[in-house]
Amino acid sequence: MLDAAERCFREKGVASTTLDDIAKAAGHTRGAVYWHFENKADIFEAVCERVVTPMQAMLGDLAADPGSDPLGYLRKDAIHVLRMLSECERVQSVFEIKFCKLDGGPDFDRLRRAELETHGRCLSMLEVIFDAAVRRGQLPAHVDPKVTAEAMHAFIGGLMRSWVERHDFDLRAHAPWLVDTFLTGLRNAPVPETSAD
């Protein structure tokens, strides 16, 4: 049933997909869908839960223990995240739905709030990692871990979204160069200008 829902969401968009569409695609009745799920938002949540959010998976262990080379581990994990997206059809499908087809209406407010909470957790974990990198001398002392976390999250998320929407560059092949370019920029970050009052 979840495979059928994923196909329908990907093909038609979330708002345009009905429970009847999902039931027919799965070879079940609408009643069978309601036996398992209260509404379309619940089905969408179950579809998404089958894929671990790559960024969150990447950051959990590293934030708990940044080790002696936090930037090196972050580099490796960021490349892995981008390559996982380019290689795994299920991850691609879920992110295509999230980025391009999520137009689900009021039932989805709870899911949007959960997504914002996940976003906040990722930022917090990135901040811990960048703070460790500054303390270990891998980044200049003037680099603000909180702002840098926002930049990294936007960078990786933007690459993922661009690739999912267009597939017009080789994400797998270019992942190391893209991540290295971002991290090299951080290592050579200029001192921020102070605003004049």
N, CA, C and O atoms as a DFTB+ gen file, in Angstrom:
788 C
 N C O
     1  1       0.828      -1.202       0.000
     2  2       0.000       0.000       0.000
     3  2       0.877       1.272       0.000
     4  3       0.576       2.243      -0.694
     5  1       1.957       1.246       0.786
     6  2       2.836       2.422       0.840
     7  2       3.578       2.618      -0.473
     8  3       3.813       3.753      -0.887
     9  1       3.949       1.520      -1.133
    10  2       4.572       1.640      -2.453
    11  2       3.611       2.318      -3.424
    12  3       4.003       3.185      -4.205
    13  1       2.353       1.910      -3.360
    14  2       1.338       2.492      -4.250
    15  2       1.132       3.968      -3.940
    16  3       1.024       4.783      -4.856
    17  1       1.077       4.319      -2.660
    18  2       0.908       5.721      -2.274
    19  2       2.091       6.548      -2.745
    20  3       1.913       7.655      -3.252
    21  1       3.299       6.017      -2.580
    22  2       4.497       6.739      -3.024
    23  2       4.439       7.012      -4.521
    24  3       4.749       8.116      -4.969
    25  1       4.036       5.993      -5.301
    26  2       3.927       6.177      -6.759
    27  2       2.890       7.248      -7.091
    28  3       3.133       8.110      -7.935
    29  1       1.737       7.195      -6.429
    30  2       0.678       8.170      -6.701
    31  2       1.119       9.579      -6.335
    32  3       0.917      10.512      -7.112
    33  1       1.716       9.744      -5.163
    34  2       2.186      11.071      -4.736
    35  2       3.214      11.612      -5.727
    36  3       3.202      12.796      -6.063
    37  1       4.094      10.745      -6.187
    38  2       5.164      11.186      -7.090
    39  2       4.609      11.570      -8.455
    40  3       5.076      12.524      -9.078
    41  1       3.617      10.826      -8.914
    42  2       3.063      11.081     -10.244
    43  2       2.078      12.253     -10.268
    44  3       2.092      13.063     -11.195
    45  1       1.211      12.337      -9.230
    46  2       0.106      13.297      -9.276
    47  2       0.250      14.469      -8.320
    48  3      -0.472      15.459      -8.444
    49  1       1.168      14.373      -7.371
    50  2       1.224      15.351      -6.301
    51  2       0.358      14.879      -5.146
    52  3      -0.550      14.066      -5.322
    53  1       0.648      15.397      -3.971
    54  2      -0.058      14.929      -2.778
    55  2      -1.511      15.396      -2.784
    56  3      -2.418      14.606      -2.522
    57  1      -1.735      16.675      -3.081
    58  2      -3.101      17.212      -3.037
    59  2      -3.997      16.538      -4.064
    60  3      -5.175      16.302      -3.795
    61  1      -3.458      16.227      -5.235
    62  2      -4.272      15.646      -6.307
    63  2      -4.513      14.153      -6.138
    64  3      -5.377      13.588      -6.809
    65  1      -3.772      13.515      -5.264
    66  2      -3.954      12.084      -5.025
    67  2      -5.074      11.869      -4.026
    68  3      -5.087      12.482      -2.958
    69  1      -6.014      11.000      -4.368
    70  2      -7.116      10.684      -3.454
    71  2      -6.847       9.328      -2.791
    72  3      -5.996       8.561      -3.241
    73  1      -7.580       9.053      -1.725
    74  2      -7.469       7.745      -1.094
    75  2      -7.942       6.641      -2.043
    76  3      -7.443       5.517      -1.999
    77  1      -8.913       6.979      -2.902
    78  2      -9.350       6.015      -3.932
    79  2      -8.202       5.691      -4.881
    80  3      -8.011       4.533      -5.253
    81  1      -7.431       6.713      -5.276
    82  2      -6.282       6.482      -6.168
    83  2      -5.312       5.492      -5.532
    84  3      -4.836       4.558      -6.177
    85  1      -5.034       5.719      -4.253
    86  2      -4.083       4.852      -3.544
    87  2      -4.630       3.439      -3.433
    88  3      -3.911       2.465      -3.657
    89  1      -5.907       3.335      -3.084
    90  2      -6.532       2.017      -2.949
    91  2      -6.478       1.259      -4.275
    92  3      -6.111       0.085      -4.304
    93  1      -6.845       1.931      -5.379
    94  2      -6.827       1.268      -6.694
    95  2      -5.419       0.854      -7.083
    96  3      -5.206      -0.254      -7.573
    97  1      -4.454       1.748      -6.864
    98  2      -3.069       1.435      -7.229
    99  2      -2.529       0.260      -6.423
   100  3      -1.679      -0.494      -6.898
   101  1      -3.032       0.111      -5.192
   102  2      -2.582      -0.979      -4.326
   103  2      -3.401      -2.252      -4.518
   104  3      -3.053      -3.305      -3.984
   105  1      -4.493      -2.155      -5.284
   106  2      -5.358      -3.310      -5.469
   107  2      -6.226      -3.600      -4.259
   108  3      -6.576      -4.751      -3.999
   109  1      -6.577      -2.540      -3.510
   110  2      -7.409      -2.678      -2.312
   111  2      -8.644      -1.784      -2.446
   112  3      -8.775      -1.015      -3.398
   113  1      -9.536      -1.905      -1.475
   114  2     -10.682      -1.006      -1.411
   115  2     -10.301       0.219      -0.586
   116  3      -9.306       0.212       0.138
   117  1     -11.106       1.265      -0.706
   118  2     -10.879       2.462       0.106
   119  2     -10.986       2.131       1.596
   120  3     -10.261       2.694       2.416
   121  1     -11.894       1.215       1.937
   122  2     -12.047       0.800       3.332
   123  2     -10.771       0.182       3.882
   124  3     -10.443       0.375       5.053
   125  1     -10.049      -0.562       3.046
   126  2      -8.788      -1.167       3.486
   127  2      -7.755      -0.093       3.807
   128  3      -6.949      -0.244       4.726
   129  1      -7.790       0.998       3.034
   130  2      -6.869       2.114       3.300
   131  2      -7.204       2.717       4.660
   132  3      -6.313       2.971       5.470
   133  1      -8.498       2.945       4.906
   134  2      -8.919       3.535       6.182
   135  2      -8.669       2.591       7.369
   136  3      -8.540       3.045       8.506
   137  1      -8.603       1.301       7.108
   138  2      -8.311       0.348       8.181
   139  2      -6.910       0.602       8.752
   140  3      -6.665       0.422       9.945
   141  1      -6.005       1.023       7.869
   142  2      -4.603       1.227       8.271
   143  2      -4.262       2.685       8.582
   144  3      -3.380       2.960       9.396
   145  1      -4.964       3.620       7.932
   146  2      -4.588       5.037       8.048
   147  2      -5.821       5.908       8.248
   148  3      -6.881       5.651       7.678
   149  1      -5.663       6.939       9.065
   150  2      -6.781       7.830       9.345
   151  2      -7.050       8.783       8.186
   152  3      -8.202       9.088       7.878
   153  1      -5.977       9.253       7.544
   154  2      -6.130      10.213       6.441
   155  2      -4.884      10.188       5.549
   156  3      -3.945       9.425       5.777
   157  1      -4.912      11.027       4.552
   158  2      -3.812      11.061       3.585
   159  2      -2.507      11.519       4.227
   160  3      -1.434      11.055       3.843
   161  1      -2.587      12.419       5.194
   162  2      -1.378      12.891       5.882
   163  2      -0.685      11.733       6.592
   164  3       0.543      11.656       6.601
   165  1      -1.466      10.831       7.189
   166  2      -0.878       9.665       7.855
   167  2      -0.171       8.754       6.848
   168  3       0.896       8.210       7.132
   169  1      -0.771       8.600       5.685
   170  2      -0.147       7.772       4.644
   171  2       1.167       8.424       4.199
   172  3       2.189       7.751       4.068
   173  1       1.126       9.739       3.968
   174  2       2.329      10.448       3.544
   175  2       3.439      10.308       4.590
   176  3       4.600      10.083       4.248
   177  1       3.071      10.443       5.861
   178  2       4.053      10.315       6.940
   179  2       4.677       8.914       6.928
   180  3       5.887       8.771       7.105
   181  1       3.863       7.900       6.723
   182  2       4.378       6.527       6.690
   183  2       5.308       6.314       5.494
   184  3       6.313       5.611       5.601
   185  1       4.971       6.922       4.360
   186  2       5.844       6.840       3.180
   187  2       7.200       7.461       3.495
   188  3       8.238       6.888       3.165
   189  1       7.195       8.623       4.129
   190  2       8.441       9.339       4.434
   191  2       9.263       8.629       5.505
   192  3      10.492       8.680       5.485
   193  1       8.583       7.968       6.438
   194  2       9.301       7.286       7.524
   195  2      10.116       6.110       7.023
   196  3      11.005       5.627       7.725
   197  1       9.824       5.641       5.811
   198  2      10.606       4.529       5.267
   199  2      11.998       4.970       4.832
   200  3      12.862       4.140       4.554
   201  1      12.208       6.285       4.775
   202  2      13.515       6.831       4.397
   203  2      14.036       7.652       5.557
   204  3      13.377       8.592       6.002
   205  1      15.216       7.303       6.052
   206  2      15.852       8.108       7.088
   207  2      16.328       9.390       6.436
   208  3      16.999       9.351       5.404
   209  1      15.985      10.540       7.034
   210  2      16.435      11.813       6.483
   211  2      17.956      11.802       6.434
   212  3      18.594      11.712       7.482
   213  1      18.555      11.892       5.254
   214  2      20.003      11.735       5.151
   215  2      20.788      12.689       6.045
   216  3      21.748      12.276       6.695
   217  1      20.393      13.949       6.083
   218  2      21.139      14.926       6.865
   219  2      21.086      14.572       8.345
   220  3      22.096      14.671       9.041
   221  1      19.924      14.161       8.828
   222  2      19.769      13.832      10.237
   223  2      20.588      12.589      10.588
   224  3      21.238      12.545      11.633
   225  1      20.557      11.587       9.718
   226  2      21.323      10.368       9.953
   227  2      22.813      10.679      10.011
   228  3      23.547      10.129      10.833
   229  1      23.239      11.555       9.140
   230  2      24.645      11.916       9.047
   231  2      25.138      12.595      10.314
   232  3      26.265      12.358      10.747
   233  1      24.309      13.431      10.907
   234  2      24.766      14.309      11.974
   235  2      24.677      13.720      13.374
   236  3      25.433      14.123      14.258
   237  1      23.773      12.780      13.591
   238  2      23.531      12.292      14.943
   239  2      24.775      11.823      15.665
   240  3      25.098      12.332      16.739
   241  1      25.486      10.851      15.085
   242  2      26.679      10.303      15.738
   243  2      27.794      11.329      15.813
   244  3      28.499      11.411      16.818
   245  1      27.957      12.108      14.759
   246  2      29.053      13.074      14.718
   247  2      28.880      14.173      15.756
   248  3      29.857      14.596      16.374
   249  1      27.648      14.642      15.955
   250  2      27.405      15.678      16.966
   251  2      27.624      15.124      18.367
   252  3      28.081      15.841      19.257
   253  1      27.298      13.840      18.566
   254  2      27.492      13.224      19.875
   255  2      28.979      13.108      20.211
   256  3      29.370      13.213      21.374
   257  1      29.809      12.890      19.175
   258  2      31.254      12.781      19.395
   259  2      31.988      13.278      18.151
   260  3      32.275      12.493      17.248
   261  1      32.299      14.596      18.098
   262  2      32.958      15.154      16.912
   263  2      34.374      14.612      16.679
   264  3      34.908      14.750      15.578
   265  1      34.986      14.001      17.693
   266  2      36.304      13.399      17.527
   267  2      37.392      14.437      17.271
   268  3      37.215      15.631      17.509
   269  1      38.517      13.940      16.781
   270  2      39.673      14.820      16.575
   271  2      39.652      15.521      15.219
   272  3      40.425      16.452      14.991
   273  1      38.770      15.082      14.315
   274  2      38.722      15.651      12.963
   275  2      37.278      15.899      12.541
   276  3      36.793      15.263      11.606
   277  1      36.575      16.826      13.227
   278  2      35.148      17.017      12.908
   279  2      34.897      17.407      11.458
   280  3      33.924      16.944      10.862
   281  1      35.756      18.253      10.871
   282  2      35.530      18.646       9.476
   283  2      35.757      17.480       8.521
   284  3      35.047      17.343       7.525
   285  1      36.737      16.647       8.821
   286  2      36.987      15.479       7.975
   287  2      35.813      14.523       7.982
   288  3      35.404      14.012       6.939
   289  1      35.269      14.283       9.180
   290  2      34.101      13.402       9.276
   291  2      32.883      14.035       8.615
   292  3      32.110      13.348       7.947
   293  1      32.708      15.346       8.799
   294  2      31.579      16.043       8.182
   295  2      31.677      15.976       6.668
   296  3      30.676      15.761       5.985
   297  1      32.889      16.160       6.140
   298  2      33.109      16.067       4.689
   299  2      32.668      14.704       4.178
   300  3      31.904      14.607       3.218
   301  1      33.160      13.643       4.833
   302  2      32.841      12.281       4.412
   303  2      31.331      12.038       4.457
   304  3      30.760      11.458       3.533
   305  1      30.692      12.486       5.539
   306  2      29.260      12.260       5.693
   307  2      28.432      13.064       4.695
   308  3      27.428      12.574       4.176
   309  1      28.856      14.301       4.427
   310  2      28.115      15.136       3.465
   311  2      28.186      14.526       2.064
   312  3      27.189      14.510       1.341
   313  1      29.358      14.026       1.685
   314  2      29.493      13.353       0.382
   315  2      28.599      12.121       0.349
   316  3      27.940      11.855      -0.656
   317  1      28.576      11.371       1.445
   318  2      27.733      10.172       1.518
   319  2      26.250      10.527       1.333
   320  3      25.525       9.822       0.632
   321  1      25.809      11.609       1.957
   322  2      24.411      12.037       1.848
   323  2      24.052      12.344       0.396
   324  3      23.021      11.892      -0.102
   325  1      24.898      13.107      -0.275
   326  2      24.626      13.477      -1.663
   327  2      24.642      12.244      -2.565
   328  3      23.813      12.116      -3.466
   329  1      25.572      11.355      -2.321
   330  2      25.638      10.138      -3.146
   331  2      24.476       9.196      -2.855
   332  3      23.971       8.534      -3.762
   333  1      24.053       9.132      -1.602
   334  2      22.893       8.296      -1.271
   335  2      21.663       8.774      -2.034
   336  3      20.896       7.959      -2.548
   337  1      21.473      10.080      -2.110
   338  2      20.348      10.621      -2.870
   339  2      20.457      10.224      -4.333
   340  3      19.462       9.837      -4.946
   341  1      21.655      10.317      -4.901
   342  2      21.818      10.038      -6.334
   343  2      21.691       8.558      -6.663
   344  3      21.421       8.205      -7.811
   345  1      21.882       7.678      -5.669
   346  2      21.919       6.244      -5.944
   347  2      20.666       5.484      -5.508
   348  3      20.399       4.404      -6.034
   349  1      19.904       6.013      -4.573
   350  2      18.783       5.259      -4.001
   351  2      17.447       5.784      -4.518
   352  3      17.065       6.921      -4.242
   353  1      16.756       4.955      -5.258
   354  2      15.483       5.350      -5.878
   355  2      14.437       5.757      -4.835
   356  3      13.687       6.710      -5.047
   357  1      14.385       5.036      -3.708
   358  2      13.390       5.361      -2.689
   359  2      13.673       6.737      -2.076
   360  3      12.748       7.521      -1.865
   361  1      14.947       7.032      -1.791
   362  2      15.306       8.352      -1.250
   363  2      14.941       9.430      -2.265
   364  3      14.375      10.461      -1.899
   365  1      15.260       9.200      -3.532
   366  2      14.907      10.161      -4.585
   367  2      13.407      10.395      -4.625
   368  3      12.952      11.535      -4.713
   369  1      12.648       9.323      -4.560
   370  2      11.197       9.422      -4.644
   371  2      10.633      10.266      -3.511
   372  3       9.831      11.171      -3.741
   373  1      11.057       9.966      -2.280
   374  2      10.526      10.699      -1.121
   375  2      10.924      12.169      -1.186
   376  3      10.113      13.045      -0.885
   377  1      12.170      12.447      -1.578
   378  2      12.577      13.855      -1.640
   379  2      11.929      14.589      -2.806
   380  3      11.667      15.788      -2.705
   381  1      11.665      13.894      -3.909
   382  2      10.927      14.530      -4.999
   383  2       9.527      14.922      -4.524
   384  3       9.043      16.009      -4.839
   385  1       8.885      14.044      -3.775
   386  2       7.554      14.352      -3.243
   387  2       7.644      15.525      -2.274
   388  3       6.850      16.461      -2.359
   389  1       8.607      15.482      -1.351
   390  2       8.735      16.555      -0.353
   391  2       9.054      17.894      -1.001
   392  3       8.476      18.916      -0.629
   393  1       9.968      17.900      -1.966
   394  2      10.405      19.155      -2.575
   395  2       9.427      19.684      -3.626
   396  3       9.224      20.893      -3.731
   397  1       8.823      18.783      -4.402
   398  2       8.082      19.217      -5.587
   399  2       6.584      18.915      -5.571
   400  3       5.834      19.531      -6.328
   401  1       6.131      17.993      -4.736
   402  2       4.747      17.540      -4.823
   403  2       3.971      17.680      -3.525
   404  3       2.840      17.204      -3.431
   405  1       4.559      18.326      -2.516
   406  2       3.870      18.423      -1.227
   407  2       3.002      19.663      -1.195
   408  3       3.467      20.764      -0.901
   409  1       1.744      19.464      -1.502
   410  2       0.777      20.550      -1.582
   411  2      -0.497      20.102      -0.874
   412  3      -1.606      20.295      -1.371
   413  1      -0.311      19.503       0.291
   414  2      -1.355      18.676       0.885
   415  2      -2.461      19.315       1.678
   416  3      -3.423      18.616       1.997
   417  1      -2.408      20.598       2.031
   418  2      -3.518      21.205       2.742
   419  2      -3.423      21.097       4.253
   420  3      -2.372      20.747       4.789
   421  1      -4.529      21.399       4.948
   422  2      -4.512      21.540       6.405
   423  2      -4.139      20.272       7.172
   424  3      -3.564      20.367       8.256
   425  1      -4.449      19.097       6.644
   426  2      -4.075      17.865       7.338
   427  2      -2.564      17.745       7.502
   428  3      -2.076      16.950       8.305
   429  1      -1.839      18.537       6.739
   430  2      -0.387      18.412       6.732
   431  2       0.305      19.410       7.656
   432  3       1.534      19.449       7.707
   433  1      -0.456      20.211       8.381
   434  2       0.163      21.174       9.304
   435  2       1.045      20.474      10.332
   436  3       2.137      20.949      10.645
   437  1       0.575      19.352      10.851
   438  2       1.355      18.593      11.839
   439  2       2.684      18.130      11.226
   440  3       3.726      18.173      11.880
   441  1       2.632      17.690       9.970
   442  2       3.851      17.221       9.315
   443  2       4.809      18.370       9.039
   444  3       6.026      18.210       9.135
   445  1       4.253      19.531       8.695
   446  2       5.120      20.695       8.476
   447  2       5.816      21.094       9.770
   448  3       6.996      21.444       9.762
   449  1       5.089      21.042      10.882
   450  2       5.705      21.350      12.180
   451  2       6.803      20.341      12.514
   452  3       7.863      20.717      13.015
   453  1       6.551      19.078      12.240
   454  2       7.562      18.044      12.494
   455  2       8.797      18.268      11.632
   456  3       9.925      18.060      12.079
   457  1       8.573      18.695      10.394
   458  2       9.701      18.977       9.488
   459  2      10.531      20.146      10.021
   460  3      11.760      20.121       9.951
   461  1       9.863      21.158      10.549
   462  2      10.584      22.297      11.134
   463  2      11.386      21.868      12.361
   464  3      12.494      22.358      12.581
   465  1      10.834      20.961      13.155
   466  2      11.568      20.454      14.316
   467  2      12.802      19.674      13.882
   468  3      13.868      19.806      14.485
   469  1      12.662      18.868      12.846
   470  2      13.804      18.118      12.313
   471  2      14.870      19.075      11.803
   472  3      16.061      18.877      12.041
   473  1      14.435      20.112      11.102
   474  2      15.341      21.144      10.592
   475  2      16.112      21.773      11.756
   476  3      17.327      21.953      11.676
   477  1      15.403      22.103      12.830
   478  2      16.047      22.711      13.994
   479  2      17.057      21.782      14.643
   480  3      18.124      22.222      15.071
   481  1      16.722      20.478      14.721
   482  2      17.672      19.514      15.293
   483  2      18.932      19.410      14.435
   484  3      20.042      19.345      14.963
   485  1      18.759      19.394      13.115
   486  2      19.922      19.330      12.217
   487  2      20.818      20.548      12.408
   488  3      22.041      20.423      12.461
   489  1      20.210      21.719      12.512
   490  2      21.002      22.938      12.719
   491  2      21.764      22.878      14.034
   492  3      22.934      23.255      14.093
   493  1      21.106      22.404      15.092
   494  2      21.774      22.299      16.398
   495  2      22.968      21.352      16.332
   496  3      24.029      21.641      16.887
   497  1      22.791      20.220      15.650
   498  2      23.892      19.255      15.539
   499  2      25.041      19.826      14.711
   500  3      26.207      19.650      15.062
   501  1      24.716      20.507      13.618
   502  2      25.760      21.142      12.812
   503  2      26.513      22.194      13.619
   504  3      27.734      22.314      13.509
   505  1      25.792      22.943      14.419
   506  2      26.429      23.971      15.249
   507  2      27.452      23.344      16.199
   508  3      28.546      23.881      16.374
   509  1      27.100      22.207      16.814
   510  2      28.021      21.501      17.707
   511  2      29.285      21.085      16.940
   512  3      30.400      21.228      17.442
   513  1      29.095      20.572      15.725
   514  2      30.227      20.105      14.921
   515  2      31.132      21.276      14.523
   516  3      32.355      21.175      14.615
   517  1      30.535      22.376      14.087
   518  2      31.359      23.528      13.688
   519  2      32.037      24.166      14.895
   520  3      33.160      24.659      14.781
   521  1      31.376      24.163      16.043
   522  2      32.013      24.672      17.262
   523  2      33.249      23.833      17.597
   524  3      34.293      24.370      17.969
   525  1      33.118      22.519      17.461
   526  2      34.262      21.633      17.710
   527  2      35.383      21.907      16.708
   528  3      36.558      21.894      17.075
   529  1      35.030      22.154      15.456
   530  2      36.046      22.438      14.430
   531  2      36.785      23.737      14.737
   532  3      37.996      23.822      14.531
   533  1      36.067      24.752      15.231
   534  2      36.709      26.014      15.609
   535  2      37.647      25.778      16.797
   536  3      38.785      26.249      16.797
   537  1      37.169      25.052      17.800
   538  2      37.987      24.801      18.997
   539  2      39.240      23.982      18.677
   540  3      40.257      24.126      19.356
   541  1      39.179      23.126      17.653
   542  2      40.331      22.311      17.281
   543  2      41.227      22.998      16.249
   544  3      42.206      22.414      15.783
   545  1      40.890      24.228      15.900
   546  2      41.721      24.984      14.963
   547  2      41.529      24.610      13.506
   548  3      42.339      24.995      12.662
   549  1      40.469      23.861      13.188
   550  2      40.210      23.506      11.796
   551  2      39.534      24.639      11.033
   552  3      39.577      24.685       9.804
   553  1      38.918      25.539      11.765
   554  2      38.289      26.724      11.176
   555  2      38.789      27.946      11.946
   556  3      39.154      27.842      13.117
   557  1      38.803      29.105      11.280
   558  2      39.244      30.323      11.975
   559  2      38.365      30.617      13.190
   560  3      37.181      30.282      13.216
   561  1      38.966      31.247      14.188
   562  2      38.269      31.537      15.449
   563  2      37.076      32.456      15.243
   564  3      36.141      32.435      16.043
   565  1      37.089      33.273      14.175
   566  2      35.979      34.215      13.967
   567  2      34.763      33.573      13.284
   568  3      33.735      34.230      13.121
   569  1      34.867      32.304      12.884
   570  2      33.728      31.633      12.236
   571  2      32.659      31.359      13.294
   572  3      32.927      30.722      14.313
   573  1      31.460      31.845      13.039
   574  2      30.327      31.683      13.955
   575  2      29.664      30.327      13.682
   576  3      29.077      30.147      12.616
   577  1      29.743      29.365      14.622
   578  2      29.178      28.036      14.375
   579  2      27.689      28.040      14.033
   580  3      27.240      27.233      13.219
   581  1      26.922      28.939      14.645
   582  2      25.467      28.980      14.392
   583  2      25.170      29.420      12.959
   584  3      24.361      28.800      12.268
   585  1      25.824      30.486      12.523
   586  2      25.613      30.988      11.159
   587  2      26.148      29.980      10.140
   588  3      25.544      29.770       9.089
   589  1      27.282      29.362      10.460
   590  2      27.878      28.374       9.567
   591  2      26.974      27.151       9.424
   592  3      26.875      26.570       8.343
   593  1      26.321      26.766      10.508
   594  2      25.366      25.656      10.444
   595  2      24.232      25.976       9.472
   596  3      23.835      25.122       8.680
   597  1      23.715      27.192       9.528
   598  2      22.659      27.614       8.586
   599  2      23.155      27.518       7.144
   600  3      22.441      27.044       6.260
   601  1      24.399      27.979       6.918
   602  2      24.953      27.982       5.563
   603  2      25.126      26.558       5.039
   604  3      24.792      26.279       3.888
   605  1      25.643      25.663       5.869
   606  2      25.867      24.280       5.434
   607  2      24.542      23.582       5.149
   608  3      24.410      22.870       4.154
   609  1      23.568      23.789       6.023
   610  2      22.259      23.156       5.823
   611  2      21.626      23.651       4.519
   612  3      21.076      22.867       3.745
   613  1      21.714      24.963       4.293
   614  2      21.155      25.526       3.062
   615  2      21.895      25.012       1.830
   616  3      21.280      24.738       0.799
   617  1      23.212      24.883       1.938
   618  2      24.027      24.414       0.822
   619  2      23.673      22.979       0.441
   620  3      23.388      22.696      -0.723
   621  1      23.690      22.074       1.418
   622  2      23.395      20.667       1.131
   623  2      21.935      20.508       0.693
   624  3      21.643      19.809      -0.276
   625  1      21.019      21.168       1.422
   626  2      19.602      21.087       1.059
   627  2      19.331      21.655      -0.326
   628  3      18.524      21.112      -1.080
   629  1      20.011      22.756      -0.663
   630  2      19.839      23.360      -1.989
   631  2      20.350      22.463      -3.100
   632  3      19.719      22.352      -4.151
   633  1      21.499      21.819      -2.874
   634  2      22.019      20.874      -3.872
   635  2      21.045      19.721      -4.080
   636  3      20.763      19.319      -5.209
   637  1      20.539      19.200      -2.968
   638  2      19.606      18.074      -3.068
   639  2      18.355      18.475      -3.834
   640  3      17.883      17.740      -4.702
   641  1      17.825      19.642      -3.506
   642  2      16.597      20.102      -4.170
   643  2      16.848      20.341      -5.666
   644  3      16.048      19.926      -6.503
   645  1      17.952      21.006      -5.996
   646  2      18.257      21.274      -7.412
   647  2      18.373      19.982      -8.202
   648  3      17.849      19.862      -9.309
   649  1      19.067      19.018      -7.614
   650  2      19.263      17.764      -8.340
   651  2      17.945      17.005      -8.491
   652  3      17.664      16.461      -9.559
   653  1      17.138      16.963      -7.436
   654  2      15.855      16.252      -7.497
   655  2      14.933      16.893      -8.530
   656  3      14.225      16.192      -9.253
   657  1      14.941      18.216      -8.600
   658  2      14.042      18.912      -9.526
   659  2      14.464      18.770     -10.978
   660  3      13.615      18.707     -11.867
   661  1      15.810      18.716     -11.237
   662  2      16.256      18.794     -12.630
   663  2      17.133      17.637     -13.098
   664  3      17.147      17.343     -14.293
   665  1      17.854      16.979     -12.223
   666  2      18.772      15.891     -12.614
   667  2      19.694      16.314     -13.760
   668  3      19.987      15.506     -14.641
   669  1      20.153      17.565     -13.759
   670  2      20.945      18.048     -14.902
   671  2      22.436      18.162     -14.603
   672  3      23.168      18.831     -15.331
   673  1      22.887      17.508     -13.529
   674  2      24.325      17.392     -13.278
   675  2      24.566      16.082     -12.541
   676  3      23.648      15.520     -11.943
   677  1      25.782      15.608     -12.585
   678  2      26.119      14.309     -11.997
   679  2      26.439      14.512     -10.516
   680  3      27.580      14.791     -10.149
   681  1      25.419      14.368      -9.674
   682  2      25.580      14.623      -8.249
   683  2      26.578      13.662      -7.623
   684  3      27.385      14.061      -6.783
   685  1      26.527      12.412      -8.024
   686  2      27.438      11.429      -7.438
   687  2      28.892      11.790      -7.725
   688  3      29.723      11.795      -6.817
   689  1      29.195      12.087      -8.972
   690  2      30.581      12.381      -9.363
   691  2      31.086      13.692      -8.767
   692  3      32.254      13.800      -8.395
   693  1      30.209      14.681      -8.678
   694  2      30.640      16.005      -8.245
   695  2      30.525      16.237      -6.732
   696  3      30.959      17.276      -6.234
   697  1      29.947      15.283      -6.001
   698  2      29.743      15.470      -4.557
   699  2      31.028      15.847      -3.813
   700  3      30.995      16.794      -3.028
   701  1      32.168      15.151      -4.019
   702  2      33.381      15.538      -3.279
   703  2      33.825      16.975      -3.588
   704  3      34.187      17.726      -2.682
   705  1      33.793      17.346      -4.867
   706  2      34.223      18.701      -5.232
   707  2      33.291      19.751      -4.633
   708  3      33.749      20.782      -4.140
   709  1      32.006      19.496      -4.675
   710  2      31.045      20.454      -4.132
   711  2      31.252      20.651      -2.629
   712  3      31.291      21.783      -2.148
   713  1      31.385      19.552      -1.897
   714  2      31.586      19.650      -0.451
   715  2      32.923      20.300      -0.132
   716  3      33.008      21.144       0.760
   717  1      33.977      19.908      -0.862
   718  2      35.306      20.500      -0.626
   719  2      35.304      21.995      -0.899
   720  3      35.950      22.758      -0.181
   721  1      34.585      22.417      -1.927
   722  2      34.520      23.844      -2.246
   723  2      33.880      24.618      -1.098
   724  3      34.358      25.690      -0.728
   725  1      32.808      24.080      -0.537
   726  2      32.152      24.743       0.596
   727  2      33.088      24.806       1.804
   728  3      33.244      25.863       2.414
   729  1      33.704      23.686       2.146
   730  2      34.563      23.645       3.332
   731  2      35.827      24.489       3.156
   732  3      36.309      25.083       4.120
   733  1      36.369      24.549       1.936
   734  2      37.528      25.408       1.671
   735  2      37.150      26.871       1.887
   736  3      37.938      27.653       2.419
   737  1      35.950      27.226       1.474
   738  2      35.469      28.589       1.716
   739  2      35.403      28.906       3.198
   740  3      35.740      30.016       3.609
   741  1      34.974      27.949       4.004
   742  2      34.909      28.166       5.455
   743  2      36.305      28.330       6.052
   744  3      36.525      29.181       6.914
   745  1      37.250      27.504       5.584
   746  2      38.620      27.586       6.122
   747  2      39.268      28.929       5.805
   748  3      40.159      29.385       6.521
   749  1      38.810      29.555       4.725
   750  2      39.368      30.837       4.298
   751  2      38.366      31.985       4.471
   752  3      38.448      33.004       3.786
   753  1      37.432      31.801       5.387
   754  2      36.361      32.796       5.571
   755  2      36.939      34.117       6.050
   756  3      37.761      34.133       6.966
   757  1      36.526      35.224       5.447
   758  2      36.990      36.535       5.917
   759  2      36.367      36.884       7.266
   760  3      35.313      36.369       7.639
   761  1      37.036      37.755       7.970
   762  2      36.470      38.256       9.227
   763  2      35.237      39.063       8.882
   764  3      35.298      39.925       8.005
   765  1      34.110      38.809       9.550
   766  2      32.891      39.559       9.227
   767  2      33.061      41.050       9.485
   768  3      33.711      41.470      10.442
   769  1      32.460      41.829       8.608
   770  2      32.483      43.293       8.825
   771  2      31.564      43.630       9.985
   772  3      30.491      43.046      10.141
   773  1      32.003      44.578      10.792
   774  2      31.129      45.033      11.877
   775  2      30.255      46.147      11.337
   776  3      30.727      47.022      10.612
   777  1      28.981      46.112      11.692
   778  2      28.058      47.131      11.180
   779  2      28.291      48.443      11.916
   780  3      28.430      48.482      13.138
   781  1      28.327      49.501      11.143
   782  2      28.522      50.834      11.722
   783  2      27.169      51.379      12.190
   784  3      26.188      51.341      11.447
   785  1      27.126      51.877      13.404
   786  2      25.874      52.439      13.917
   787  2      25.700      53.876      13.505
   788  3      24.699      54.501      13.853
